[in-house]
């Protein structure tokens, strides 16, 4: 269930970097980790799964989600992935995602690969 802004308890705890709360929720409740939600970050609304959003917020939370079965190649409506989000933010966390099966060759709706995003963003 979500709050009035489409945030699940897992998303709220994750966005606020409450790692212990995320761990408790994942250990004690069954979540559809891939569930889409609209997330407002830096005054921009993104359609995203919890994993997609968190790929550029907190690596430890991403690790917890992956351990619980989150798909590292989960795509949004625009075919974006957690890896693409991490590349867009210039995060070195991409190593973790790639090590856990993130596909570096997936192309989004704008015909961009992760390599293209990384090169463009520097």
N, C-alpha and C positions, 0 to 999 in steps of 0.2 A: 504494500500500500504506500501511497505517496502523500506528501503534505499538499496544501493548496497550490504549490508552485511546481508540482511534479517531481519533488525530491523524495527518494526513498530514505529510510533511516541509514542505510549503508552509504548512500551518496552524501548525506549530510555529514556523517562521521568522517568520511573520506576527504571531502572538500575542506573540512576543518582540521585535517591532520590528526585526528584522534585515533592513533594506531591501536591502542588497547581496546577502544570501543569497537573498531572495525574487527579486530580479532575475536572479541566476545560475540559480536553479531554473527560472524561467519561460523564460529564454533557451535553456537546454540540455535541458529535458525537457518532455514533453507531459503536461499535467495536465488532468483533468476539473475545471475551476474550480468547476463547479456541484455537485460531489459533496457530498452531505450528510455531516455528522459530528456527533457529540455533543461539545460544547465546554463545559468548565467555566470559568466566568468569574465572579469574585466569589462563589464557592461556590454558584453556580446553574448547573445543567446546561441548555444550550440545544441544540436541534436546529438546525443551521445549515450553510449553505455557508460557505466561507472568506470570500466577499464580504460576506455578511450580518453575520458576526462583526466583520469588519474595518471595516465602515462607521462604527463608533464607536471604533476604536482608532487608526488611522493613515491619514490621507488620502493620503499618498504611496504607501502600499501599495495602497489602493483604486485609485488612478490606474494603477498597474502592472497590476492585475488587469483593469481596464476596457480598457486598451490591448491586453491579450491576449485580449479577447473575453468577459469575464465579463458576464453579463446583469444590468443594473442593476435589472431588475424580477423577478429570481429570487425565488420565494416559498418559504417554509418550510411545514411541515404546517399551521401556524395562519394561513397566507396573509400572513405578515409579509414585509417587503421590506427591502433595505438602507436605503432612504429612511426607512421607518418606524423602523428601529433608530436612525438618526441623529437623527430628530426626538425619539425617546424620550429620547435622551441630551442633547438641547439643543445639538447640534452645528451650526455654520454650514456644515459640509461639504455640507449638503443642496444648496447651489447647484451644486456640481460634479455631483452625482448627477442633479439636475433638468436641467442643461445637457446631460447625456449620455443623456437620454431616460427618466429615472425618472418613473413615472406617479404624480402627486400625488393622483389620485382613486381609487386602488385601496383596497378595503375588506378588512380582515382578518376572521378568524372571529368577532371580537368586535364587528363592525360599526363599527370605528373607521377613520377616514381619517387621513392624516398631519396635516392641519390640526387635527383633533380632538385628536390626541396632543400636538401642539405647544401648543395652547391649554391643555390639562389640565396639562401638565408645566411650563408657563411658560417 
